[in-house]
Amino acid sequence: MRADKDKITKLLKTARGQLDGILKMVEDDRYCMDISQQLMAVEAILNKANKEILTAHLKGCVVAATTDAEKEEKVDELVAMLGKILK
């Protein structure tokens, strides 16, 4: 199973648009709390995109692995990535 490319693309384009808006807010010296709130919104979108990708990895790559060694490798990759995310 592959991640839904259209869904991921839409999420990333939305995040990019919001980042452009945040840059404008910084340039315009907008209120710090408003900027922070927008940054959290972008972070949530990126987390959602990452969740889609990691779910596809688990349901696709891990399940499709044909040998135990291959499955262990794919699970280890996922665990390493989760370690980075949940630091």
Steps between C-alpha positions, in 0.01 A plus 500: 500500500629842409408825669225691323715729286219748437418526872866544595555758225195698610616499863852610409376777269271622777792505744715685246227760452466546873878538534493773237231672705707466816802656328280795407377524858861514625592763241196705605596473870174329591417394854727218622216283628324514162821389328548219751143380448555486124827309548314242708242468223776429245657250736164319531468479122853363465431246775187390316698454177767305685237280663362415155846409375591291805165322488561413136844370593356279770206372295698471179873450539493309828208276404641440150843398626548137400759381749527535875828687457336740256208556737737560790691755292181687409379501862842622615477789250159591639620480861800722417274758338259496796800553727581818310141619506442427868830634632 
